[in-house]
Amino acid sequence: MQSTSNSVSARRRFLQKLGLLGAASALSSYTLIEVSASTAQGASAVNRWGLLIDTAKCSAGCDACVTGCNEEHGIDATGRDDTRAQWIRKIDLQDNLTGRESSLPMMCQHCASAPCVDVCPTGASFKRDDGVVLVNKHTCIGCRYCVMACPYKARSFIHETISNQKSIAPRGKGTVESCTLCVHRIDANTGQQPACAEACSKDAHDAILFGDLNNPDSEISRSLKQHKAIEVRSDLGLNTGVRYTGL
Amino acid sequence: MNNYFRCFCAVLLLVFAGSLAAVDGPVIPHGKGDQCVADTDFMRRNHMDLIVHQRDETVIKGLRDEPFSLVECVACHAQTASDGVVLRVDAEGQFCQSCHAYAAVSIDCFSCHAAVPDSTDRTLGGNPAVGAPMAHSTVPLASQPPDLKLLAQLQFYVNALAENDHAKH
């Protein structure tokens, strides 16, 4: 009888301790959550950033978006065009049958199922929660698998030592880079457009529209609902974040 | 006896070398403001962990409004020479390089990252290892009120680092 009551009280003490431990752990996890909630938002899957490019407004001779991008990210001319970095390039198209000409900017299409992410051996090529495809240059080994895998030829390899980088765009020899959708502007959360869209608007073309594809009320989503927009190489099923109208 | 004398000489030599090394420490240029984002001792021991942590937060999660960003390091610690040229923090005798040369630890941050603040004319940036060594700045610097949010965050980092240390041992 005595031993039974002993074991019952021991069990009770054990359960009490267990309860205390649980309370302590609940308290500590609460503190952790509070700390992380006090910091800034960062990339979130609530958003998916993308571009809508109206090729009807894009003129063949204009490269305002390219120079805007180069200026923003400090991509200076090296004098060696074969190896210079190219985050955006202008493409002029002609329909062989009808002779209809069109012009468009081509850059990283920020695919939902990005081939560059699939092939990267180190995980340096990655997709942020908000759909922006980036290269983490800290882990990029410069193997250039992603350059080969990208159907849009959007990636550039840096062949030469670079100096005078801008603080918002660290760039260096031996790594791969591409359009970041001006991720520093997105993170600043000031509603600023990417440099290419800004440059295009400045030249009064307004061919590039930036916005949140996940938000049905955003201008880009409403535009996509109204107009027929295509993905370049839609046959690959990559679900690109950059769409084109008027092609 | 001869052996004792040798031992004595060796000890003398060691003490002498030690005192030389103590005098011959790195001359580190003073940054802007009264103090760094954390205590000097803490920053000397832990800046690399803070920067690596911040690096992943920024690149992967897009958290840029954080206290330990490399851009902020450069903004405070880049010196301006008497002719108005802003010197790279990795130039000879400058903040990062002077200590890292002394400790024989090479850093690779500034082969990609800007080593001068953005407001600087980029054509004046100069190349690494061309800047003249700077003496300690004697300019009185404006004091800044303590940033409470930053201090709270720092405590969090300190705890995380301490936990990490315990986990290793």
Interface residues (C-beta under 8 A of the other chain):
Chain A: V35 S38 T39 A40 G42 A43 G74 F126 R128 D129 D130 L134 N136 K137 H138 T161 I162 S163 N164 Q165 K166 S167 I168 P170 R171 G172 K173 T175 V183 H184 I186 D187 A188
Chain B: R55 E57 V59 I60 K61 G62 L63 R64 D65 E66 V71 V74 S111 C112 H113 A114 P117 D118 R122 T123 G125 N127 K149 A152 Q153 F156
